[in-house]
Amino acid sequence: MTLLSRAVGALRTRDVPHCLIGAAALAAHGVSRSTQDLDDVRRGEPDDPLAGVVRLEAADENAIDVVVGRAAWQRSVIERARPVQLDDLELPVAEAPDIVLLKLYAGGPQDLWDIQQLLDTPAGRQIAKDAEARLAELPSEALRLWARIRT
């Protein structure tokens, strides 16, 4: 059983809502890239946008970051996730417009590249339209970043 299978099994056993949001979620939407995330296990501060991050590791397997959101709109991302078959495991994967929202919220250089790659897919126009319909849920910094991307 893989680390991912064990992690998803633990979340499901505890009825923890979850979805895939990283490089594997991008791949499910037609954007292929590797990931070199180096998150640490930590609890978010009161003003941190996340409640926490946990890195799971196992020998000879890719590490998994479990991100714990804080805001209501982040729960909505999980609720809208769609099941996708990944090898022998069915996982809820964030919709492409929601990945755009998460990337806008994070706002780093890799996030901007990821957004542009999603917008450059054949579904890019619809992704942008759907993301724009959900933008009001994000903080003003993310809205300014979206305006910069779209010009």
matplotlib code that plots the C-alpha trace (Angstrom):
import matplotlib.pyplot as plt

x = [0.0, 1.4, 1.9, -0.8, -3.2, -2.5, -2.9, -6.2, -7.4, -6.6, -8.5, -11.5, -11.6, -11.7, -14.3, -11.9, -12.9, -9.9, -8.8, -5.7, -4.4, -0.7, 1.2, -0.8, -4.1, -2.5, -1.7, -5.4, -6.2, -3.6, -0.6, 2.4, 5.2, 7.4, 7.3, 10.1, 8.0, 9.9, 7.2, 7.8, 5.4, 4.0, 0.9, -0.3, -0.1, -3.4, -2.8, -1.5, -3.8, -3.4, -4.2, -1.2, 0.9, 2.1, 4.7, 4.3, 7.3, 8.0, 11.1, 11.2, 8.0, 7.1, 6.5, 2.9, 2.0, -1.3, -2.4, -5.0, -7.1, -8.7, -11.2, -14.8, -13.8, -11.2, -13.8, -15.8, -12.9, -13.0, -16.7, -16.5, -13.7, -14.4, -13.2, -10.3, -8.7, -5.0, -3.5, -5.5, -6.9, -9.9, -9.2, -11.1, -9.2, -9.8, -11.5, -9.2, -10.8, -10.3, -6.7, -6.4, -8.0, -5.5, -2.6, -3.8, -4.0, -0.5, 0.8, 4.4, 6.3, 5.6, 1.9, 1.7, 3.4, 0.9, -2.1, -0.8, -0.3, -3.9, -5.2, -3.2, -5.0, -7.9, -10.3, -8.4, -11.2, -13.8, -11.3, -10.8, -14.5, -15.3, -12.4, -13.6, -17.0, -15.4, -12.9, -15.0, -14.2, -10.5, -8.5, -7.7, -4.1, -5.3, -7.7, -4.9, -2.7, -5.6, -5.9, -2.2, -2.4, -5.3, -3.7]
y = [0.0, 3.4, 6.4, 8.2, 5.3, 5.2, 8.9, 9.0, 6.0, 7.7, 10.9, 8.9, 6.7, 10.0, 11.6, 14.4, 16.3, 16.4, 16.8, 16.7, 20.3, 20.1, 19.0, 15.8, 17.9, 20.0, 16.9, 15.8, 19.0, 18.6, 20.5, 18.3, 19.5, 18.1, 19.4, 20.3, 21.5, 21.6, 22.4, 21.7, 20.4, 23.5, 25.1, 28.3, 31.5, 33.4, 35.6, 32.7, 31.8, 28.1, 26.3, 24.1, 21.9, 18.3, 16.6, 12.8, 10.7, 7.1, 5.3, 5.2, 7.2, 10.7, 12.9, 14.2, 17.5, 17.7, 21.3, 22.3, 25.3, 27.9, 29.9, 29.0, 29.3, 26.6, 24.3, 25.1, 24.0, 20.6, 20.3, 21.0, 18.5, 15.7, 12.1, 11.1, 7.6, 7.8, 4.4, 2.1, 4.9, 7.2, 10.7, 13.9, 16.5, 20.2, 21.7, 23.7, 27.1, 26.3, 25.5, 29.0, 30.4, 28.5, 29.6, 33.2, 33.0, 31.6, 34.1, 32.7, 32.6, 28.9, 29.5, 32.2, 29.8, 27.1, 29.5, 30.5, 26.8, 26.1, 29.1, 27.9, 24.5, 24.0, 24.6, 27.8, 30.3, 28.4, 28.0, 31.7, 32.4, 30.0, 31.3, 34.9, 33.9, 32.8, 35.6, 37.6, 34.9, 35.8, 38.6, 41.8, 40.8, 37.8, 40.0, 42.4, 39.4, 38.1, 41.6, 41.6, 38.1, 38.9, 42.1]
z = [0.0, -1.0, 1.3, -0.6, -0.2, 3.6, 3.9, 2.0, 4.0, 7.3, 6.2, 5.1, 8.2, 10.3, 7.9, 7.1, 4.0, 1.6, -2.0, -4.1, -4.9, -6.0, -9.0, -9.3, -9.4, -12.1, -14.1, -13.8, -15.6, -18.3, -16.8, -16.2, -13.9, -11.2, -7.7, -5.3, -2.3, 0.9, 3.5, 7.1, 9.7, 11.4, 12.9, 11.3, 13.3, 13.9, 10.8, 8.7, 5.7, 6.7, 9.9, 9.3, 7.0, 7.6, 5.5, 5.3, 4.1, 3.6, 2.2, -1.6, -2.1, -3.0, 0.1, 0.6, 2.1, 3.9, 4.0, 6.6, 5.3, 7.5, 5.4, 4.3, 0.6, 1.1, 2.4, -0.8, -2.9, -1.2, -1.6, -5.3, -5.9, -8.4, -8.1, -10.4, -10.7, -9.9, -10.3, -8.0, -5.9, -6.5, -5.1, -5.0, -7.1, -6.9, -10.0, -12.3, -11.4, -7.7, -8.3, -9.8, -6.6, -4.4, -6.5, -6.5, -2.7, -2.4, -4.9, -5.4, -8.7, -9.2, -8.5, -11.2, -13.7, -12.8, -13.3, -16.7, -17.7, -16.7, -18.7, -21.7, -21.8, -24.3, -21.4, -20.3, -21.3, -19.2, -16.3, -16.3, -16.5, -13.6, -11.5, -12.0, -10.8, -7.5, -7.0, -4.5, -1.9, -2.0, -0.2, -2.1, -2.8, -4.8, -6.7, -7.7, -8.8, -11.0, -12.6, -13.3, -14.8, -17.0, -18.5]

ax = plt.figure().add_subplot(projection="3d")
ax.plot(x, y, z, "-o")
ax.set_aspect("equal")
plt.show()
